[in-house]
Amino acid sequence: MTTLTNAPVAPLLDRLFKEAQAAHPMTNPAFASISSEERLRLMRSKADYRDFYAALKDYPLPVSRETGRLLYMLARATDARAIVEFGLSFGLSTLHLAAALRDNGGGRLITTEFEPSKVARARDNLAAGGLSDLVEIREGDALATLASDLPDTIDLLLLDGAKSLYRDVLGLVEGRLRKGAVIIADNADHCPDYLDYVGAPENGYLTMPFTDEVELSIRLG
């Protein structure tokens, strides 16, 4: 029996994933009309990411069901107590990680989101899942919200916000990652400088593409 697979979390996640599937950005004609080349440019831009993601404020942009379960399993396997998440959105990945913290006996999950309407939706979802007490939401740009007041030791880092910022966000928390800390980067192929960095042995990581969507890394020292 786990928090993830029982009420209220399990039925809540099932509903949220179904809603997310029905509300994919490509169902919006304005977004669908943008060329794939332009979408790629926007996702990799460090100048336009605020406008790009603000235009997607009504869409949940969640991890997949499989990635969500992977997050829970990794947090349980590492007995994580201190987790940092970049990219709250509607809180689906947050629910998985907070459920793991609950089953690990407690802890603190710091997450960040610059879109106020998404923060409000996520707060409601975390309350519905009975997990609000484990989550600290910092509203604003992650480059500011994660620049200070972090745990001395971080067990797990999820990167699932603006792809162009993955390398920058890692830099903010890197000094606090414990030996063996797990880093999960969703859609990391859109951030080549991040992949180059964690892929260079001298930087202290071991990394591999775990699925087509997920880059899985551990901190070696």
C-alpha positions in Angstrom: 0.0 0.0 0.0 1.5 3.3 -1.1 0.3 6.9 -1.1 0.8 6.9 -4.9 -1.5 4.0 -5.6 -4.3 4.7 -3.2 -7.0 7.4 -2.7 -6.9 10.3 -2.8 -3.7 10.5 -4.9 -4.3 7.7 -7.4 -7.8 8.8 -8.7 -6.7 12.4 -8.7 -3.7 11.6 -10.9 -5.9 9.5 -13.2 -8.2 12.5 -13.7 -5.5 15.0 -14.2 -3.7 12.9 -16.8 -6.9 12.4 -18.7 -7.6 16.2 -18.6 -4.0 16.9 -19.7 -4.4 14.5 -22.7 -7.6 16.3 -23.7 -6.0 19.8 -23.4 -2.8 19.3 -25.4 -1.4 22.6 -26.8 -1.6 21.2 -30.3 -5.4 21.4 -30.0 -5.1 25.1 -30.1 -5.0 26.3 -33.7 -2.8 29.3 -32.9 -0.2 27.1 -31.4 -0.5 24.4 -33.9 0.1 26.9 -36.7 3.6 27.7 -35.5 6.2 25.8 -37.5 8.1 23.0 -35.8 11.3 25.0 -36.5 9.9 28.0 -34.7 8.6 26.0 -31.8 12.1 24.4 -31.4 13.7 27.9 -31.5 11.3 29.1 -28.8 11.9 26.1 -26.6 15.7 26.6 -26.8 15.7 30.4 -26.4 17.0 32.1 -23.3 15.4 35.4 -24.4 11.9 34.3 -25.2 11.1 31.6 -22.8 8.9 33.8 -20.5 6.6 34.7 -23.4 6.6 31.2 -24.8 5.5 29.5 -21.6 3.1 32.4 -20.6 1.2 31.6 -23.8 0.9 28.0 -22.6 -0.4 29.0 -19.1 -3.7 27.1 -19.6 -2.0 23.8 -20.5 -0.7 21.4 -17.9 2.4 20.3 -19.8 2.9 17.2 -17.5 5.4 14.5 -17.5 4.1 11.2 -18.9 2.4 8.6 -16.6 5.5 6.5 -16.9 7.9 9.3 -16.0 5.7 10.2 -13.1 6.0 6.6 -11.8 9.7 6.7 -12.4 10.0 9.9 -10.2 8.2 8.2 -7.4 10.3 5.1 -7.6 13.6 7.0 -7.7 12.6 9.1 -4.8 11.7 6.0 -2.8 14.8 4.1 -3.9 17.1 6.9 -2.7 15.1 7.5 0.5 14.9 11.2 -0.7 14.0 13.8 2.0 15.0 16.9 0.1 13.8 17.4 -3.4 14.0 20.4 -5.8 11.7 20.6 -8.8 12.0 23.1 -11.6 8.7 23.5 -13.4 5.6 23.0 -11.2 2.9 23.6 -13.9 -0.4 21.9 -12.6 1.6 19.8 -10.1 1.4 16.3 -11.6 5.1 15.5 -11.2 4.9 17.3 -7.8 2.2 14.9 -6.7 4.4 11.9 -7.5 7.4 13.3 -5.7 5.4 14.4 -2.7 3.8 11.0 -2.4 7.3 9.5 -2.3 8.3 11.9 0.5 5.2 10.9 2.5 6.0 7.2 2.1 9.7 7.9 3.0 8.5 9.4 6.3 8.5 13.1 5.4 10.7 15.7 3.9 10.6 18.9 1.9 9.9 19.5 -1.8 10.8 22.9 -3.2 9.2 23.7 -6.5 9.0 26.8 -8.6 6.6 28.3 -11.2 6.4 31.8 -12.7 2.8 31.6 -13.9 0.4 32.6 -11.1 -2.6 30.8 -12.5 -0.6 27.5 -12.7 0.5 28.0 -9.1 -3.2 28.3 -8.0 -4.1 25.2 -9.9 -1.2 23.2 -8.4 -2.1 24.3 -4.9 -5.6 23.0 -5.4 -4.3 19.7 -6.7 -1.8 19.2 -3.9 -4.6 20.0 -1.4 -6.8 17.5 -3.0 -4.1 14.9 -2.8 -3.4 15.7 0.9 0.2 16.5 0.2 0.4 20.3 0.6 2.3 20.1 3.9 5.3 18.6 2.1 5.6 21.1 -0.7 7.0 24.7 -0.7 6.0 26.6 -3.9 8.1 29.5 -4.9 6.4 31.8 -7.4 8.6 33.5 -9.9 11.5 32.9 -12.3 13.6 29.9 -11.1 16.8 31.8 -11.7 15.7 34.0 -8.8 13.6 31.6 -6.6 16.2 28.9 -6.5 19.2 31.2 -6.1 19.0 31.0 -2.2 17.5 29.3 0.8 18.0 25.7 -0.4 18.5 22.7 1.8 22.1 22.0 2.7 21.8 18.6 1.0 19.6 17.8 -2.0 18.7 14.2 -2.8 16.8 14.6 -6.1 16.5 17.3 -8.7 13.7 17.3 -11.4 14.2 19.6 -14.4 10.9 20.1 -16.2 10.6 23.8 -16.8 11.9 26.0 -19.6 14.3 23.7 -21.4 16.8 26.4 -22.2 17.4 27.0 -18.5 18.3 23.4 -17.5 22.1 24.1 -17.3 21.5 27.3 -15.4 19.2 25.7 -12.8 21.6 22.8 -12.3 24.3 25.4 -11.6 22.2 26.9 -8.8 21.8 23.7 -6.9 24.9 21.8 -8.0 26.9 22.6 -4.9 24.2 21.1 -2.7 23.6 17.8 -4.5 24.7 14.9 -2.3 26.9 12.1 -3.6 24.6 9.8 -5.4 21.9 12.4 -5.9 19.6 11.7 -8.9 18.8 14.3 -11.6 15.9 13.7 -14.0 15.7 16.0 -17.0 12.5 15.8 -19.0 12.9 16.6 -22.8 16.6 17.3 -22.2 17.2 17.0 -25.9 16.0 20.6 -26.2 18.9 21.8 -24.0 22.1 20.6 -25.7 24.4 22.6 -23.3 22.9 20.7 -20.4 23.5 17.4 -22.0 27.1 18.4 -22.9 27.7 19.4 -19.3 26.4 16.3 -17.5 28.0 14.1 -20.3 31.5 15.4 -19.6 33.1 13.1 -17.0 35.2 15.9 -15.5 32.0 17.6 -14.2 31.2 14.7 -11.9 28.1 13.1 -13.3 27.2 9.8 -14.9 24.3 10.1 -17.3 22.3 8.3 -19.9 19.1 8.7 -21.9 16.7 6.6 -19.9 13.8 6.9 -22.4 13.2 9.0 -25.5 12.0 11.8 -23.2 14.1 11.5 -20.0 17.8 12.0 -19.3 18.8 10.3 -16.0 22.0 11.3 -14.2 23.6 10.8 -10.9 26.1 13.0 -9.0 29.3 11.0 -8.5 31.0 13.2 -5.9 
